Amino acid sequence: MDEALRVYPAAPGISTRVALEADEICGMKIPKGGMVAIAPWILHRHKLLWDDPGRFDPERFAKDAPERPRFAYMPFGGGPKVCIGASLATTEVMLILATLAQRYSLELKPGHEVEVQQQITMRPRGGLPMILHRR
């Protein structure tokens, strides 16, 4: 699930914060009161943070995978303002997927092209028509 959230973060848009004091990030000076913006969609595709970022690879998050910088992965934001619903959302997804996978095999409706639509969260445009086969 972590790799799915890397490629399709729950909130892909820009998260903004105001600098509480002057700082410098990667050579760019940020004045006190300046606005700092982070877009997880872009961050999660940065070549300096991820090997072959365009490839879907769940092994990136294996227990023995190399460490990465602290805020390289933040599908629900990070720090003290991280999304308070992150744990609930990930638990719900795991329970729903586990229940579906136990009872059904799922197949995308033939001929349906999945197109990602960004609103507040990401979702497939027009839904995701599936054919469920009882196990």
C-alpha positions as CSV (number, residue, x, y, z in Angstrom):
1,M,0.0,0.0,0.0
2,D,2.9,2.4,0.7
3,E,4.0,2.2,-3.0
4,A,0.5,2.9,-4.2
5,L,0.4,5.9,-1.9
6,R,3.8,7.0,-3.2
7,V,2.6,6.9,-6.8
8,Y,-0.9,8.1,-6.1
9,P,-0.8,10.1,-2.8
10,A,-4.0,10.6,-1.0
11,A,-3.6,14.4,-1.1
12,P,-1.4,15.1,-4.1
13,G,-1.8,18.9,-4.1
14,I,0.3,21.5,-2.6
15,S,0.6,21.8,1.2
16,T,1.8,25.2,2.3
17,R,3.5,26.4,5.5
18,V,4.8,29.7,6.7
19,A,8.5,29.8,7.7
20,L,8.7,30.7,11.4
21,E,12.3,31.9,10.9
22,A,14.7,32.5,8.1
23,D,16.2,29.4,6.6
24,E,17.9,28.0,3.6
25,I,16.7,24.9,1.7
26,C,18.9,23.4,-1.0
27,G,20.6,26.8,-1.5
28,M,17.3,28.7,-1.7
29,K,16.9,31.4,1.0
30,I,13.6,31.4,2.7
31,P,12.8,34.6,4.6
32,K,10.9,34.6,8.0
33,G,7.2,34.6,7.1
34,G,7.9,33.2,3.6
35,M,5.6,30.6,2.2
36,V,7.0,27.1,1.6
37,A,5.0,24.6,-0.5
38,I,5.3,20.9,-0.9
39,A,3.5,18.8,-3.5
40,P,3.6,15.1,-2.6
41,W,2.8,14.2,-6.3
42,I,6.1,15.9,-7.3
43,L,8.1,14.9,-4.2
44,H,7.3,11.2,-4.7
45,R,8.6,11.4,-8.3
46,H,11.9,13.2,-7.5
47,K,14.9,11.4,-9.1
48,L,17.2,12.3,-6.2
49,L,15.0,10.6,-3.7
50,W,13.7,7.6,-5.6
51,D,15.4,5.1,-7.9
52,D,13.4,4.9,-11.2
53,P,10.5,6.9,-9.7
54,G,8.1,6.2,-12.6
55,R,8.2,2.5,-11.9
56,F,5.7,0.9,-9.5
57,D,7.8,-1.2,-7.1
58,P,6.3,-2.3,-3.8
59,E,9.8,-3.6,-2.7
60,R,10.9,0.0,-2.1
61,F,9.1,-0.3,1.2
62,A,10.4,-3.8,2.2
63,K,11.8,-4.0,5.7
64,D,15.4,-4.4,4.3
65,A,15.0,-1.6,1.8
66,P,17.6,1.3,2.0
67,E,16.7,4.2,4.3
68,R,15.5,7.4,2.6
69,P,15.4,11.0,3.9
70,R,12.7,11.6,6.5
71,F,10.3,13.6,4.4
72,A,10.9,11.9,1.1
73,Y,7.6,10.1,1.5
74,M,4.6,12.0,2.9
75,P,1.3,10.9,1.3
76,F,-0.6,12.4,4.2
77,G,1.7,15.3,4.9
78,G,4.3,15.3,7.6
79,G,5.4,16.7,10.9
80,P,3.1,18.1,13.5
81,K,0.4,18.9,10.9
82,V,0.2,15.4,9.4
83,C,-3.3,14.3,8.4
84,I,-5.1,13.1,11.6
85,G,-7.1,10.6,9.5
86,A,-4.0,8.9,8.0
87,S,-4.1,5.8,10.4
88,L,-7.9,5.4,10.0
89,A,-7.7,5.7,6.2
90,T,-4.9,3.1,5.9
91,T,-6.6,0.7,8.3
92,E,-9.9,1.0,6.4
93,V,-8.2,0.4,3.1
94,M,-6.3,-2.7,4.4
95,L,-9.5,-4.2,5.9
96,I,-11.6,-3.5,2.8
97,L,-8.9,-4.9,0.4
98,A,-8.4,-8.0,2.7
99,T,-12.1,-8.7,2.8
100,L,-12.6,-8.3,-0.9
101,A,-9.5,-10.4,-1.7
102,Q,-10.7,-13.2,0.6
103,R,-14.1,-13.4,-1.1
104,Y,-13.5,-12.3,-4.7
105,S,-11.0,-12.1,-7.5
106,L,-11.3,-8.7,-9.1
107,E,-11.0,-7.9,-12.8
108,L,-11.1,-4.4,-14.4
109,K,-13.9,-4.2,-16.9
110,P,-12.4,-5.0,-20.3
111,G,-11.7,-2.0,-22.4
112,H,-11.9,0.5,-19.5
113,E,-9.0,2.9,-19.4
114,V,-8.2,4.2,-16.0
115,E,-7.7,8.0,-15.9
116,V,-6.6,9.7,-12.7
117,Q,-8.7,12.7,-11.6
118,Q,-7.4,15.1,-9.0
119,Q,-9.9,16.7,-6.7
120,I,-9.1,17.2,-3.1
121,T,-8.0,13.6,-3.2
122,M,-7.1,11.4,-6.2
123,R,-9.6,9.1,-7.7
124,P,-10.3,7.3,-11.0
125,R,-12.4,9.5,-13.3
126,G,-15.8,8.0,-13.8
127,G,-15.2,5.3,-11.1
128,L,-13.5,2.0,-11.5
129,P,-15.9,-0.6,-13.1
130,M,-14.9,-4.0,-11.9
131,I,-16.1,-7.6,-12.4
132,L,-16.1,-9.6,-9.2
133,H,-15.7,-13.4,-9.4
134,R,-16.7,-15.2,-6.2
135,R,-13.9,-17.4,-4.9
